[in-house]
Amino acid sequence: MCLLVEPSLFEKTELGDFQAINDPKTTLSELDKSAQERMYLKLVEEIERITSSCN
């Protein structure tokens, strides 16, 4: 799971095969502060979901 912070060529690299938590066309740096906070929350929730299924 990736969180794309700045615009990049993510989709054109081998990493592009991995799912990003955010849309590669809308990176964290392009969001306002409240949208960034929601993205962090989404990431934490996804990490919790994945780790809870491992227990």
SVG drawing of the C-alpha trace seen along z (x, -y; Angstrom):
<svg xmlns="http://www.w3.org/2000/svg" viewBox="-11 -23 21 37">
<polyline fill="none" stroke="black" stroke-width="0.4" points="0.0,0.0 1.5,-3.3 0.6,-6.9 1.6,-9.1 2.9,-12.4 4.1,-14.2 3.4,-13.9 5.6,-11.2 5.8,-8.6 4.5,-6.0 2.2,-4.3 5.0,-3.9 7.3,-2.0 7.2,1.5 5.7,-0.1 2.7,-1.0 1.6,2.7 0.9,1.9 -2.4,0.3 -2.0,-3.2 -4.2,-4.5 -4.8,-7.6 -5.4,-8.3 -2.0,-8.9 -3.6,-11.9 -4.3,-13.5 -1.3,-13.3 -1.1,-14.4 0.7,-17.7 -2.2,-18.7 -4.9,-18.4 -5.9,-20.9 -5.0,-20.2 -8.4,-18.7 -8.3,-16.4 -4.8,-15.3 -5.9,-14.5 -8.7,-12.3 -6.2,-10.5 -4.0,-9.8 -7.0,-8.5 -7.9,-6.3 -4.3,-4.9 -4.4,-4.1 -7.8,-2.4 -6.4,-0.3 -3.3,0.7 -5.6,1.6 -7.8,3.7 -4.8,5.6 -3.1,6.2 -6.3,7.3 -6.8,10.0 -3.3,11.3 -4.2,12.0"/>
</svg>
